Amino acid sequence: MKKYISLLVLLGLVGTAKAQLHITSGTAITMTNGGTVTLENLSLENEGNLDQGTTTLHFKENGGSSNVTVGGGGSTNYGSITVEMTSHDLLLNDDIQVNGTITFISGQFELGGKTLTLGTNGMIAGENESACFIGASGGQLLMATMLDAPFGENPGNMGAMITSSANLGLTTITRSHVPATNGSNAGIYRIYDISPANNSGLGATLRFHYLDNELNGNTENDLDLWRNDGSGWENEGFTSRDVTADWIELTGINAFSQWTAASPANALPVELLFFTAQKLDEKTAQLDWETANERNNKGFFVERSDDGNVWKELGFVAGQGTSNSRHTYQFFDESPKQGWVYYRLRQMDFAGQANYSNVATLLFTGPAGNSSANFPSPKSQGFGSVQCPFLLRKNQNCSWKYTASWGS
C-alpha cells in the first residue's frame, strides 16, 4: 500500500546540511490546494510519486552554500516552478516535463545535459540576462505543438517566433545553449532546432530571440542567422534585427532545421570545399578549387614554391565578395620547374586579412617549362581531377587531391 505523507511534516524532517526533499520509492505526495510551496535552500529528488497539480514549487536560495537540484527517477507531474536563486544555480538532475509556467525572479536554471520538456500549456516567463536558462555543458528545452498558418507564434515563449501561411503540422522545437562552431570560430550560446511535420514550401519568417549574455564574443550589430540542414552551417543573412529588443529576423524560409546567430567576423571568410592540382603535360599545371560560401572575399592569390618553404606569387583570381552559393575557380601555371612543385592559395578579404589553403603538390619529370612562356592566366570554367597513388611510375601523369581548409 502506498504511503501518503503530509508535505509539511516531510519538510519538517529535512536537515539543514545540503538539505533535500527526498521522496522515496513507494511514497506518494499530492498537492491539491494550489498556492505556493517554497523550498528554501532545498533540493527536490523524487523517487516516488509527486503530483504537483496547480501548486507552484518555489525554489528559493537564501544564503545557500551550493546549487539546488531538481530531479529524481520517480513519477512527477510538475505544474509551475518559480526560480529565485542568488549566488548558485538551480540544477536539473534528470529529464522532467513541466506543464505550467517556469517563472524567473532571479538566478539561473542550469540544464545540466538533461531535457526539460514543456507540456501543452508549458511556458517560460521573466527571462533576462540575470535570470535565465543556461546549458553550456549540454541539455535542451523541448516543446511539441501544432502550427497551422502561425502568425508570430512563439511556442512556450522559448524565443523562436514563427510566421507562415502554411500548415506546418506537429512541430517540435528544441532550444540548446552549446554554441555552434566552425573551426576556431563560434556562434552565440543559443541554437533552435525546428522540425515541422510538413517542412517544404513554407515561405516562413523566423524571429530569433536571444539574450545579451549569450553573445559569446559575437558583435551584436553584425549578427546574421546561420542554418544547418545536416551538411554544415551556412550564413543565411538577415532581413531585420533589433539589438535593443535582442532579436534577428529572416523572411522567405522554405524549410526549417537548426538555426543559430553569429557575426561574420566570427566566421571564416571563405568555406573552401577543395583545392586540387593536376598536371596536363610537362609544361602545364591546372589548379581547381570550389567555395561553398564567401564573405567579404576580395579574391585568391595563387602561390608556388619549389621547396615548400619559399613562395612566389603567380597571379590573382577575384572572389565573389559575399555569396551563399557555390563557386568554382581555375588557374593554369604554364611555367613549372622540373621536380616537385608546391601550390597553395592565399585568400584575402577586403580588410586585408589573409588565410591560406592546404598545399597541393605535383611532380614534373620531363623537360623544364619554357621560362618565357606566357604569364599564368586565371580562367573560370568547368573542371575535374584525378587522384593518384602515392607510389608513382616514371613519367606517370597524376594529381594529388587535397580537401583544403583555411589556416593562418
C-alpha positions, 0 to 999 in steps of 0.5 A: 500500500502506498504511503501518503505523507503530509508535505509539511511534516516531510519538510519538517524532517529535512536537515539543514546540511545540503538539505533535500526533499527526498521522496522515496520509492513507494511514497506518494505526495499530492498537492491539491490546494494550489498556492505556493510551496517554497523550498528554501535552500532545498533540493527536490529528488523524487523517487516516488510519486509527486503530483504537483497539480496547480501548486507552484514549487518555489525554489528559493536560495537564501544564503545557500552554500551550493546549487539546488537540484531538481530531479529524481527517477520517480513519477512527477507531474510538475505544474509551475516552478518559480526560480529565485536563486542568488549566488548558485544555480538551480540544477536539473538532475534528470529529464522532467516535463513541466506543464505550467509556467517556469517563472524567473525572479532571479538566478539561473536554471542550469540544464545540466545535459538533461531535457526539460520538456514543456507540456501543452500549456508549458511556458517560460516567463521573466527571462533576462540576462540575470535570470535565465536558462543556461546549458553550456555543458549540454541539455535542451528545452523541448516543446511539441505543438501544432502550427497551422498558418502561425502568425508570430507564434512563439511556442512556450515563449522559448524565443523562436517566433514563427510566421507562415501561411502554411500548415506546418503540422506537429512541430517540435522545437528544441532550444540548446545553449552549446554554441555552434562552431566552425573551426576556431570560430563560434556562434552565440550560446543559443541554437533552435532546432525546428522540425515541422511535420510538413517542412517544404514550401513554407515561405516562413519568417523566423524571429530569433530571440536571444539574450545579451549574455549569450553573445559569446564574443559575437558583435551584436550589430553584425549578427546574421542567422546561420542554418544547418540542414545536416551538411554544415552551417551556412550564413543565411543573412538577415532581413531585420534585427533589433539589438535593443529588443535582442532579436534577428529576423529572416523572411522567405524560409522554405524549410526549417532545421537548426538555426543559430546567430553569429557575426561574420567576423566570427566566421571564416571568410571563405568555406573552401570545399577543395583545392586540387592540382593536376598536371596536363603535360610537362609544361602545364599545371591546372589548379581547381578549387570550389567555395561553398560560401564567401564573405567579404572575399576580395579574391585568391592569390595563387602561390608556388614554391619549389621547396615548400618553404619559399613562395612566389606569387603567380597571379590573382583570381577575384572572389565573389565578395559575399555569396551563399552559393557555390563557386568554382575557380581555375588557374593554369601555371604554364611555367613549372620547374622540373621536380616537385612543385608546391601550390597553395592559395592565399585568400584575402578579404577586403580588410586585408586579412589573409588565410591560406589553403592546404598545399597541393603538390605535383611532380614534373619529370620531363623537360623544364617549362619554357621560362618565357612562356606566357604569364599564368592566366586565371580562367573560370570554367568547368573542371575535374581531377584525378587522384593518384597513388602515392607510389608513382611510375616514371613519367606517370601523369597524376594529381594529388587531391587535397580537401583544403581548409583555411589556416593562418 
